[in-house]
Amino acid sequence: MTPEVRLDLCAVMPVYNEEEIVGEVAESWLGVLDGLGIEYELVAIVDGATDSSEQVLRAVAERHQRLVVDVKANSGHGPTILRGYRRGAVTADWVFQTDSDHEMPAASFGELWEHRHSVDAVIGIRTNRNQSAGRRAITRSARLTARAAFGSRLADVNCPYRLMSSSALAPLLAVIPDDTFAPNVAISGMLARSGARLAEVAVPHCDRTTGTVSILGLKALRAAIRSFGQTVRLSRTRIPAN
């Protein structure tokens, strides 16, 4: 849906089984974004959650009209954020993505927002991040894939804390399939190759305190292989002019 007045920002937050923390996370983001005095929407996209995440968010939305609760069948994190990106590229000048697990604080957003006058996108770099050996290998693989396929030198190509101008993002979305597993990796690479003005900002990362990681072990390895193939294919795709 396109608002009557174009928004400054569409913040996209995918949600899957985060009932213990998602209300607090949404409240924290609404507080930070309200404090900026901008026109925005926070779009919480519930990806087929099997817990009460939707009900928790709807209770928050009754008190905060800028929170949009979008509920859909489960399709995974990548397709979910793409759904939000496609909406945001239409409704707002800037699109931001954060996850709903409270691993990266809303309080850090202001620093990214301050960069908007001089860049096309700001990508977070997760600091103090505790990862298993397998996760570290997958993170490194994503970075090397984006470097080999697109020439990207970004440090954290799959970081779920990123601010992108709609003018830079929209042409990329036109060629990214809806079922892409890790679109942020490809988007990071495509932004770098397009000559977009990019900035990186360190964002503190906290360990998850609620819920569980949905992709582990062999499932994570298969996901990494799938992401690699999709990213390489997208690197061969011509991006249309905006």
N, C-alpha and C positions, 0 to 999 in steps of 0.2 A: 504493500500500500504506500502511495506517495503522499506525504503530508502537504498541506496547503502552503506552508512556509518551509523551505529547505533547511534542514538542521545543520548545526555546526559539526555534530559528532553522532555517529551510531556506534555504540559499544556492544560488541557481540560476546556472549558468554554461553558456551555449550554446557549442558548439564546432564549428567548421568549418575543416578543413585548417590546424591550428595545431601540427603535430607538432614543430616546432623549439622551441616555447616552452611548450606546454601542461603538460608535466610540471613545469616550474619554477613556473608560475603556480599549479597545483594545490597544490604543496608549500608555496608561500608563504601561500596562503589557509588551508590546514590548520594551519600553524604559528600564524598570527594567531588563528584561531578556537579552537584548543586553549588558547591563552594566556588566553582570556577565562573559561575554566572553566564553559562552558555546554553544554547538551545541543543538539547540532546535527547536520545532515547537509549535506554539500556535494554537490550533484547536478550532475554534468557531463553535459549532454545533447549527444551527438554527432549532429549534423544531417546524416547521409548523407555524412560525410567520405570523400574518396577517397584520403587519405594514411594514415599510421599513427597518427593521433591516438587512436583507440580503444585500440590496443595499448599506447601510452605511458601512457594513463590507467589501464588495467587493471593495469599493472605498479606504478603508484603505489598503487592500491586494495589490492593484496596486502599493502602495508605499513601502510595506513591504513583501518581499517574504517568510518570516517565518510565516506569518499568513495564515492558511488554513481555508477556509470557507466551511463547510459541511452542506448541506441543506437536510432536510428530512421531511416526514410527521409527524404531531404532535403525540407524544406518551407519553409525560410527562417528568418531570425532571429526575426521576430515570432511566428509559430506555435510556434517552439521555446521562447521564453521563456514564452509562455502555457501551454504544457504544464508547465513547471516551476512557474509560479505556481499552477496548479490543484492540483498535488501539494502545494506548500508550504502553501496555505490549509487543507489537510486535516491535514497532519502537524505543523504548527508554529504558534506564536503570532505569529511574525514571518517575513516573506519578504524576502529580499535578492536583488538581481540584479547581477551583474558580468559583463563579457565576458572572454574567454580569451586576449586578445592582449597583455596586460600593459601596456596604455596607462594604466590607473589602478591604483595600488598597493594591495595588501591592507593595508598599514600605516595607511592613512587610515580604515579601517573603524571603529576604536574611537571616533572622534569621533561618527560617526553613531549607533553603538550607545548612547552615553551619553544621547542625546536621547529614547530610547524611553519614558521614564517620563512625559514631558510632551507628546508629540505622537502623531499617528496615522501619520505618514509623514515620512521625511527624504529629500529629493531632492538629489543632488549637483549642483554647478555646476563644469563642467570649466574649469580655468584653464590658462593657457600653451598653449592649443590652436592648433596650426598647421593652417589649413584653406585649401583652394583657394577661389577666388571662388565657384565653383558650390556647394561644400559650405556656405560661409557663407550663401549665399542660401537653401539648403534649411533650414538650422538656423533662420534668421530666419523663414522661412515657417511652420515648425512652431510656433514660439513665437506668431506672430501668429494662426495658425489656432486654437490652444488658447485664446488670449485672446478672439477673436471668438466662438467657438462655446460656450465655457464660462465666460468671464470670468476665466480663469486669469492670474495675475501672476507665475507661476514663471519664473525666468530661463532654465532649461535643461530644457525639457519632455520631451526625448527622451533625457535622460542615462541611460546604462546603468550607473548606480551609485546604487541607491536601496533604501531600507529601508522596508517597509510592514507595518503590522499586518494580520494575517489578517482581523480583524473589519472593518476598513475596506476591504480588498481584495476579499473574497469576494463582496459584492453586485455589484461592478463586473464581476467575471469572469462572472457569471451572464448578462450581456447582451452581452459582447464575443465575436464570432464567432471560431472557431478559426483562420481564415485571415487575420486582421487583419494588415496589413503592419507597422505601427508602433504596437503597442498601448500603448507607454509614453506616447506623446503623448496618446492618449485617456484613459489612466488618470490622467495629471497633471491634465488638465482636469476629469475627473469627480471626483477628490478635492477639487479647489478648489471646484467648484460644490456639492459635498455638505456643505461646511462643516467638513470634516476639519481637524484641527489639523496644520499643515504647518510644517516647518523646511527651510531650505536650508543646505548646507555646501559650502564651496569644497574641491575635490579636485584635486590636481595631475594634469595630463594629460601623458603622454609620447608622443612620436612612435612609431609602429609601427616595430619593428626587424626583424621577420620576417613572412613571409606576404605576402599582397596584399589590398587592398580589393576586395571582390567586386562592388560596385555603383559605377560611374563614368559620367560623361558623360550621354548620352541615357538610359541605363538608370536612372541616378539621378534624372533629371528625371521619367521616367515613374513611378518609384516614389513620388516626392514628390506627383505629381498623384493617384495612387491613394490614398496616405495621407490627403491632404486630403479626398477624397470619403468615405472610410470614417469619418474623424473627425467630419465634419459630420453624417453619418447617425447616428453614435452620440450626438451631442449632442441628438438629438431622441428618444432612447430613455429611457423611464422606468426608473429604477433601483429594483429591488425592495428592500424592507426586509430587513435581515439577520436 
